[in-house]
Amino acid sequence: MNSLCCICTSTLWDDEAGRTICRPCERRIAENLLALSGPGGLYARLCLRIHPSGSASSGPAVSGTRGAPIPANLQILDLTANGGLVTTLEQWVEDWASYGLAQVGIGGRLQYRVDRAVATLRLNLPQAASRHPALDEAAREFWSIRRQCEALIAGGRPPIKIPVKCPCGSTIKTNIDTHGETCPGCDTQYGKAEVLQLPMIERTAA
């Protein structure tokens, strides 16, 4: 009996035996990672939007009043700062390293760290396709990061998180664009249709 891709659930071909994902899903993971890196990638483009009005040194101030500069877009800052997407990528590098699928790098500027993490993950992706047990979770996270970056660059907002309740009692944060979610409490994996059918948790008034 042929196995199924753990991401798109399509039947794996005979020449994909031993893999956990199909080759089209592997290509999509590689493409989502590649979109983030490099001088023209989503991370670099997002960094340029931290200060909407441009660099403070690009020209004289309009007003002579001294005061704090216009605050950066906090969503963009959260995503581009240390602890944002660079940390998420590096955590996956560390996770893959625990399976002998990557080598952890140390230090450097944020853009360099993003590029290095992306290069490491893409280099080891073909091996991870056969050996990593949670590649579907990694794929969802890489896709989510790409979508957030693209939405913010386009001037929109990232998808709103919807809290739903798993039968085990744990909260799962999902959105309408999800490909599926894993419950943090019981590790149950839900497809898109299944997770969106779970009961939504009512927001409590402040």
N, C-alpha and C positions, 0 to 999 in steps of 0.2 A: 504493500500500500504506500502510495506516495505521500510525503509530508507536505504541510502547508507552510507558506511564508508567514512568519509571526507578525508581520506588519500589515500586509494587504490580504492575507489569508488565501492567496491564489496557490494552486497546486504547483509544487516545485517540479521542474523537469528532471529527467533521468540524469542529465549531466550536472544537476545542482544537488545531487545526493550528498548528504552530510552537512549541508548549509542550513542555517535557520531563516535566511531571507533570500528572496529571488534577486536576480541580477538587476532588474529595473529598479527595485527598492534600494539596492546598493548604490546605483547611479544617482538616485534622488538624494540620498544621504550625502554623497560626495559633492553634488551640486550645491546643496544647502550650506555645507561647510565652506566651500570655495567662495560662495557669494559674500561671506563675511570678511574675508581677508584681503590684504593688498592695499596699495595706495588709492585704488578706485573702488574698494569693497565697501560693504554696508557699514562696517565699523568706522572706517575713516570718514565716510560721508556723514555719518551720524555725529561724529566729533565736531564737524564743521558747523553743526546746528546748535551746539550748546549755548552759544551767544547769538541770539537771533539778529541783533543789529550789527553784527560783525565785530572785529577786533577793536579793543578800546583805543588802539593806536592808529586806527585807520583814518581818523579825522578829528576835528575839534568837536567838543561837546556842543549840543544845540543850546542848552541852557547854562547860565553861569552859576547856577545853584550847585553847591557841593553836596554830595550825598552818595548813597550806595548805588552801584550800577544796577541795571535791569537784571533781575535774577535769571539764571539759566533755566531752561526747561528741565524741571526736576525728573520727569520720566526719562529723558535722554541722559541726564547726568547719572541716574541710578543704573542705567544700562551700560554706559561707557566707562564709569569709574571702576576702581578696584573693588571687587565684590559683585560686579555686574556680570555681563556675559563672558568676560575674560576668565573670571573665577569659575563660572559654570563649565566652560570648555576645559579648563585645567583640571577640574574635578573629574571630568570624564577621562582625561589623559591618565590621571592617577588610578582611576578605576580600571581602565584597560591595562595599565602597567601591572596591576595585581594579578592579571591573567597572563602575564608575559606578552602582552600585545602592544606595548608602548614603552617609551623611555621618558621619564619626567625631566623637564628642563627647569632651570632655576634663574629667577630674576630677569631684569630687562625692563624697558619701557612698555607701556600697555599695548601699543600697536604691535611691537615685536612679539609680545607674549601671545596675542591673538593669532598672529601669523604662524608662530611656532606650534601652538596647540592645534590649529587647523591642519597644518602640514603633517603633524604627527598622527592625527586621527585619520586623515585621508590615506596616508602611507600604509597604515595598519588595518584599514577597513576590510580589504579582501580576507585577511586572516580572521578578523573579528566576525565576519559573516558566517564562519563555521564554528567559532569557539566561544563567542561572548553570549551569555545566557539572557541578557537584558538589552539586546540591540534595538528592540522595538521602543523601549523607553528612551534610549539615546536618540533614536530617529525623531520621536515626537518632540523632544526638547530642542534639537537642532532646528527643526521646522518652526517651532514656536518662536525661537530667537530670531530667525530670519523674518517671520511675519511681523514681529514687533518692530524690528528695525525698518522694514519697508513702510509700515504704517506711519511711523514717526517721521520718516524722511518725506513721505507724501503729505504730511501735515495732518494726518488722521490720528486716531487713538488706537492702541492695541486692543484686541478683543476683550470685552468685559468678562471677568471671571464670575462664574455662577457656582455657588456652593450647593452641592447636592449630598444627600445622606445615603451611605452604604448600609445594607442590612446589619452590618456588624456594629454600626453606631458611629463610625468615623466619617469625617467630612472630606469630600473630594471636590477640589476646585477645578471646574472645567469651563468650556466656552462652546459656542455653537459651531466653531470651526474645528473642533477637536477630531482627531483620528481615533481616539480611544484614551482611556485613563486606567491607572492602576491604583487601587485603594491603598493609602499609606498605613492603614490599620491591619488589614487581613491579607494584603497582596493579591486580592482578586482582580483579574484583568477584565475590563469592560470594553466592548466595541463602541463606536460612536452612537449607534441607535440605543444600545443598552444603557450607557451612562446618562444619556439625555432623558431617559425614561425614569431615572431614579427621582425620588421626591426632593424638591428644592427646599433648602433651609431658609426660613423666613428671617429677614434681617431685623434685628431688635432695634427699637428706637433709642436714640441717644438720650 
